[in-house]
Structures are given as C-alpha cells and as structure tokens.
Amino acid sequence: MKRKEPSQKYNYAMLLDDNELDNFINQKTIEATNFANKIYINTSSKSALEFLNNLETSSSAEFDIFPEIIFIDINMPMIDGFQFIENLERTFPKRIKQIKIVILTSSLSINDKEKAAKISTDILFVNKPLTQEILNQI
C-alpha cells in the first residue's frame, strides 16, 4: 500500500535572514509542518534579489517556481528587510500582489511594525522564532 504524502500549504517558500542558524531552524520548522514543498534560503538581500531575478526568467505559465511566500528578517547588513521589500515591489510589480510577505524578526519595536504596515497592510509581522502555531495562522 502506497503512503500518501501530506499536502503542503505552499509549493515554494523563501527564507531571507543573514543568520544561518535562524534559517536552519526555520527551515526545519517549515519541513516538519509540511508548510512548503520547496524552501529557498538566502542570507543576503542582494543574493535573494538576484536569485529571484533568475527564477523569474526560468518560470513559465506551466512551470512557475517563484516563491509564493517570503519570510524576511528586518535587520540585515547592506540591504535591510524593508529595503528588500521596496526592491521587490519595484523589480516584480506583477508578482508582488501574489506573494505573501512575512516579516520574521526579533525586533519588538512598534516603529518597525508601523513601518511594515505603511508599506502594505497585507504584510504579516511576527516575532522569532517561527513556530507551528505561527505557520497555522498564515
């Protein structure tokens, strides 16, 4: 008898955090909960934007591999999470409407939460660590 694999909520997810340990823990949480089929991991905003550009050119109507959800840390060197979101909006204006953006941060600043809401009311702002309970709410 063939065992049926559990279905995932998302086909493609992306983790963007300069902390490799956080990425590892978040990846394991996503895998353990069958939240996403494939997880792209990036440790810098610049490399994530380059990666997404490559995915955009590789995707087609019948084979779309672009992430449907992106978990973004705010505090990163060079290009922070907010700047990454602004670049994402500029570079992928059609895609941005289809992507669920989750700011996953250790920041407790109300200013950061307000800044995220100003960018878009659709942005989900959650504090680390990523848990099954958080994933169930997304």
Summary of the structure (lengths in Angstrom):
residues: 138
radius of gyration: 14.8
end to end distance: 33.1
largest distance: 54.4
contacts: 390
relative contact order: 0.18
helix: 41%
strand: 20%
